[in-house]
Amino acid sequence: MLAVCSHVAIAGEDQYQSEAQGAIREELTAAQLKSSCSLMASMAESDISKRPFAIASCDNDFSVPDGLSFSDMKTFKHDGNNYVCGVVSGKTELSRIGARFIYSASDKAITFKYSKYPLLYSGHDKFYKTAVVIQTNQYRIEHDQYCK
């Protein structure tokens, strides 16, 4: 009986983890479709001043067709809701990128903490750096609440 119960629990975790992977693929694909990489790269060819922004733009988003790998995935249950916490890794147009994530199965929400924020850091305004701090703090709050 114990073996059957643990098998059902593991199957439930696999379901939530598969669901999280699908939702993350969709989210990262949507972000990639909005990317300005190709536009900025073509502008940088004729205007050298656009080069730093083009590099940041092309190194900002996951290139989903190049593949994603998921690791350290664990499912947690809090107040009747399931959360999947883990890491997604992949490539940008220029290099590697990763993100820690929290997926809420009840409302399908995803919170990311990226390994880098080149596009936000390319802005010289304090607003962009504040945006990174806010995203990081939001991830930490949710991680402390749902991933333990």
N, C-alpha and C positions, 0 to 999 in steps of 0.2 A: 504494500500500500504506500509506503514512504517513497519507494522508487517511482511509482506512478505519479504521485504528487509533485516530486521534484522535476520529473520529465515535463509535466504540464507547466510548471513555473518557468522552466528553461524555454519551452516553446513560446510562452507569452512574451518573455524577454526578447527572443528572436523576432517575433512579430513587431514589437515596438522599435527594435533596432533597424529592421528592414524598412519600416515606415519612415523612420528618421532619415535613413540614407536616401530614400526616394525624395523626401521633402527637401533635403539639403541639395541634392542634384538639381531639382527644379529651381530652387532659390538662386544657386550659383549660376545656372544657365541663364536665368532672367537677368541677373546682374551683368553677365558677360555680353548679352545682346545689347545692353545699354552702354557698353564701353565705348569710349571715344578714341581708342587706340589707333585704329586705321586712319581716322580723320586727322588726329594729331600727328601721326607719323608722316602723312603726306604733306601737312602744313610745315613740318620741321624740315622737309627736304628743301623748301624754297625760302624758309625763314629760320635761321640758326637760333634766334631768340626763343623759338617755340620748342627747341630740343629738350630742355629739362622737363617741361610739362609733358611732352610726348613720351619720354622715358618713364616718368611717374605713371602716366596713364596706361602704358603697356605693361607695367609691372604691378598693377593694382588688383586685377581680377583673376580668378581661377580660369584656366583654359580647360573647360570640362571635357571637350573631345580628346584631350591628351590623357585623360584618366584621373580618377580620384581614388585615394585609398583611405580607409577608415580604420582607426585603431583606438585602443583604450576605451572601448564603448562599454558602458555599464548602464543598467536600467535601475531606477530608483522609484519608490512609491511614496508619495506624501499626500495626506488628506484625500485619499482615494484617486489621485491623479498619478499618471506614469510620466517619468522624465527620463530621457536618454542623454547621457553626458559622454563626450568623447572628443576625438581629434579627427579632422579631415585634412589630408595633404594632397598636394598636386603641383601643377606648374602654372605660371603666368606665361605671357608671350615672351618673357625675357629670362625668367629664373624660377626658383621654387617658391612655394607659398604654403602656409598651413593656417589652420584656425581651430581653436577649441570651440566647442558648441554645446548648447543645451537645447534639447528639443522637448517641447511639451506636447504629449500625445493628445491631451484633451482639447486644446485650442489650435494645435498645429503650428505654434509659434516657435521660432528659432532665434536664439541669441548667439552671436558670434564674438569671439575675441581673436582677431587676426594676428598673425606673426609679424605683420608689417602693414603700414598705412602710407605708402609712398605718395599717393595722390593728395591725401590730407596734409602730409608734411611738406608738400611742394608749395602750399599756400603760405604766404608770408604774414598773413593775418592771424592774430591770436585766436580767432574764432575756430580755425581748422584744428589747432592743437587742443583746444578745449573740447572739440567734438571727439577726439581720440580719448581724452580723459573720461568723458561721459560714457562712451561705449565700454571702456575698460571697467569703470566702476559698476556699470549695470551688469556686466558679466560676473564680476566678483560677488555682487549681492545675490544674484540668482544662483551662482555656483554654491555659495555658502548655504543657501536655503534649500536647494533641490538636489544637489549632487553628493550628499553625505548620508 
